[in-house]
Amino acid sequence: MEVERVQALAFAADLNELPAKFIRPANERPENTKPIEGASVPVISLAESHDVVVKEISKACSEWGFFLLKDHGISPGLIEKLQEVGIEFFRQPQEEKEKYANDPSTGKFEGYGTKMTKNLDEKVEWVDYFFHLMSPPSKVDHQIWPQIPSSYREVTEEYNKELLKITDTLLELLSEGLGLERKVLKSCVGGDEIELEMKINMYPPCPQPQLALGVEAHTDMSALTILVPNDVPGLQVWKDNNWVAVDYLQNALFVHVGDQIEVLSNGKYKSVLHRSTVNKERTRMSWAVFCAPPHEAMIGPLPELVDEQNPAKYSTKTFAEFRHRKFNKLPQ
């Protein structure tokens, strides 16, 4: 099936105004929902003392569900290489990219994609993407990974190693922030079977960015999402009934609490509502890694956090069931 790619559309010579399917309803348009001035998101350094980091991360995840992480140990050179190989893929001729096309309607989520609508009323997002698993090795299919540039696999595998370490560290810190043993959250989200999924988002220049969204407002169904963007801002997070624009911070990791950590913490940590806006002149890109439980993992509020004063706020179900309900907009 022929899929219209946003990148191809954006760089067509005669595109001066947005096709109707990209124009958001009035209450979602950036021109009508501007971010609050003067607010800034939490920035946390792993170079601080351990107790300070536990406290700061717990506070950020309770109040925001989001923070920027610096001094995390991933070299700026590796982040730069990761971005270079992703940019290189999207520079390939269209027919080359189409060799990797996915087809979510048949359950083939990995590969090169553009979100399609299910009905005429639904609006589409101004983004193309490349999605694939990075971990665990038993579920990785390197055939789906970009073959061009040839260094894509080596760089991405190196980044995966670093992200596994950071994920471990963050889950330990989050466990301690809940007053639990350090390994509790990691074991709940699959232990060494935790899945790391890479999604490279490509938001081309948009002729009327005030009317469109790169990604509509949503929470992530992951446990955590760890993202690095390029230097074109666009990410906004929802806090106290306002959108807050997230400024670019070079080499920082943008850490989102996802739905599974909200459920496990029985609501102490918040899954952050966020969206992405687009730019008239420049291409925005982001490299999001979703840290998610295996499908068979049972996720519910941790028994240690539930008592008569704090009853369970969420039902317990497999991650597969949670995904099914979220994809199909069914109540959880």
N, C-alpha and C positions, 0 to 999 in steps of 0.2 A: 504494500500500500504506500502510495506517495505521501510523504509527510512534509508539510511546509516548515522549513527551518527558519528560526528567528534571525540567525546570523545572515543567511542569504537574503532574507527580506530587508534587513536593516541596511545592507550595503548595496541594495538595488538603487540605481541612479535617481529614480523618480519618486522615491518615498519621502513625501513632505508632511503627510499627516498619517495618523495611526489608523490602521484598519479597525472597524467597529468591534471585532471580537477581543481586542486588547484594551478597550476603554472600560475602566472599572466603573461600577455603580458610584454615584456621587458621594456616598458616605465612606467610600474606600479610597477615593482619589487623593494622592499626595497634596494637591492644591487645597483640598478641604480639610486635611488632617495633618497639619504641619506639626513637627516635633516641638516640644517645649524648649525654650531658650535657657541656656545656663546650667542645665543638668548634665552631670557626667557619671558614667558607669564606674563601678569599683575596679581598681587596678591593684593586683596582688603580686608580690614578689616572692618567689620560692627561696630567695636568699635571706629572708627574715627568719627569726628563731621559730622552731617547730610550733611552739604553743601559740605564738602570734599568728602563724599561717593557718592553723586549725580554726582559731577564733574568727579570723577575717573571712576565710572561705565559707564557714558555717553561716556567718552573718550575710554575706553576699548571696548565698544560695537560698536563704530564708527570705530575704527582702527583695531580691532581684531575680534569682534563678539564672544569673549571668555574671561573668566577670572577665577581665582581661588578665592573662597570666604572663609575667615576664620572669627572666632569670630561671627559665625552665630547663636549660641544658641542651636544647636542640640548637645546633649551630646555624647561624644566619646563612652560611654557605649552602647548607642542605635545604633550607626553606627556599632559597633563591633557585636552586636546581630543580626542586619540585615544581616551582612556578614556571620555570623555563620549559620543562618538558610538557606541561599541560598547555601552555600557550602554543607550543610548537604543534601539538595535535590539532588545535582549532585553526591553525594557519593552513592546514592541508587542503587541497582541492576538495570540493564538495563530494565528488564521487569516491574519493579515498575515505572520507569520514563515513559515508553511507555503508561501507563494508562492515562497519561495527554497529549498525542500527539495531536498537532493541525493539521489543514488541510487548509492552506490558499487558496487552489484551490477551496474550497467550501465556502470560506468566514469565516471559523473558524480560526481566528488569535490567539485567546487566547490559552495558554497552552505551552507545551514543543515542541520545533521546531528546525529544521536545514534548512537553506535556500537551496532551490532546484533551478536548472537551468531550464529555459524555452526552451533552445536550446543547441545544442552541442558546439557552439562557446563560449557560456557564461561560465565564470569561477565561481567557488564556493568559499565561504569564509570559513576560518578555525575557525568556531565557532558553538556551540550549544547555545540555549537560552531558557529562560522561560519568557513568556509575559502574563500580565494580567492587567486589569483595577483596580485601587485603589480608584477612586473617579470619579463622585459623587455616593453616595450610591445607587441611583436608577438604575445605570448601572453596578453595581458590582455583579459578580456571584461567590460566595465563593466556589461553587462546583468545579470550575476550579483550585482554589488555591491548592498548595501542602498540603496534609494532614500530610505528614511526612517531617520535624519534627512537632510535635503537636503544638509547640510554633510559627509556621510560621505566622499564622493569627494574633495573638496578637501583635507580634513584627512589622509586616508589617502595621497593622492599626495604631500603635503608630507612626511609621515613616511617614505614610500618613498625620497624624495630623500636624506633624512638617513641612512637605513639603508644605502643604497648607499655613501655616503661612509664610514660606520663599518665596513662589511664590507671595503671596500678597505684601510682602515687596519689592521684586525685581521689580514687575510691577509698584508699586508706584514710586520707584526710577527712573525707566526708563521713566515713564510719565513725572516726573519733569525734567529729563534731556532733554526732548523735549520741555520744556516750557509749559507743559500742566498741567491741574488739576490732582491730584494724582490718581484718580480713573478711568481715561479715558481708559487706556490700559486694565485694568481688565474687565471693562464693555464690551469692544470690543471683548474680547476672551471668553465671556460667563458668566462673573460674577461668581456666585456660582455654575454654571453648568460647569465650566472649568473641563476638564478631565485630571486626572493624571494616566499615564500608566507606569507600572513597567516593565522593561526588564532587566533580569539578563543575562549577556553575559558570556559565559564560553569558553575560548580560551586555549585548552590543549597544552602541549608541542608539537612542530612541528619539524620534522626531518630536514627540510630545510627552516628555517624562512626567509632567504634572498630572497626566490622565491614566498612567499605567503603573503596574507593579512588576518587579522582577520575580518576586515570590510573594504571594498573598499572606496575610496574617495567619500564623499557625504555631502550634507547639510541636516539637520533635517527638516521635514515638520511641526514640532511643533511650538509653540510660543517660549517656552524656553525648554531646556533640562538641568536637574540638575543630576549630576552623581557623585557617589563615586566609586573609583577603589580599588582593593587590591594593594599591594606594588610592583607589577611587572609592570614596565613602558611599554608603547606601544602606547599611544595616541599621535597623531601628528596633528597639525593644520597648515593650509596654510596661509602664510603671506608674502606679497611682493615677490611673485613668488618662494617661498621656503617653504619646510616643516620645522616646528619647533617642536622639541620633547618636550612634556610636562612632567616635572619631577613630581614624586610623592610628595605630601605634606600631611602629616598625618592629618586626620580629616577635610581637606578642602573639600568644594563642588566645583566640576568642572562645571561651568555654560556656556552653549552654547546658543547663540542667534539662534533661528530657523527661518524658512522662513516666518512665519506669522508676527513676529515682524519686520522683514525687510520690508514686504509689508506695514504694518500699519504705520511705520515710514517714508515711501516713500524713503527708501534706506539710511536713516541717520545711522541706525544701520544695521550691516552686519550679514547675516546668515553665520556662519563659515563653510568653507569646512574642513573636517577632515577625518582621517582614523585611523585604528588600526593595528599595527604590532604585531607579535607574537614572542615567545621565544622558544629556543631549549630545555632548561632545565626545565622551570617552567610554571605552569598554571597561566595565567592572567585571572582575573575576573573583571567585572564592573557591577554596579547597576545603570542603567540609568532610570530616571523618565522623561517622556515626558509630558510637560504641554501643552495641546492642546485645541482648541475651540471645542464645540459640532459641529457635522457635518453640522447642518443647519445655523451656524453663517455666516454672510456675512462679508468677510474680504477684505478690500481695503485700499488705502492710506487715512489717516485721513484728513478730509476737512481742518482742522486747519493748516495743513502742506503743503497745495497745493495752489499755486497762479500762476500768469503769469510768474514770475521768476523761480518758482519751479513746473512745471507741473507734473501731476501724471505719475509715471514711471511704474505702475502696474495696471492691470485691477482688478475690484471688482468682486468677485465670492464667492459662498459658500465654506466652508472648504471641504465639500464632493466633490465638483467639482475639487478643488485644488488637493485633494488626488488622485482622479481618474486620473488626468492628470500626476501627479508625478509618480504614480505607473506604468503607461503605457508609460512613457517617451514622453508625448505629450507636445507641447509648452504651457506655461501658458498664 
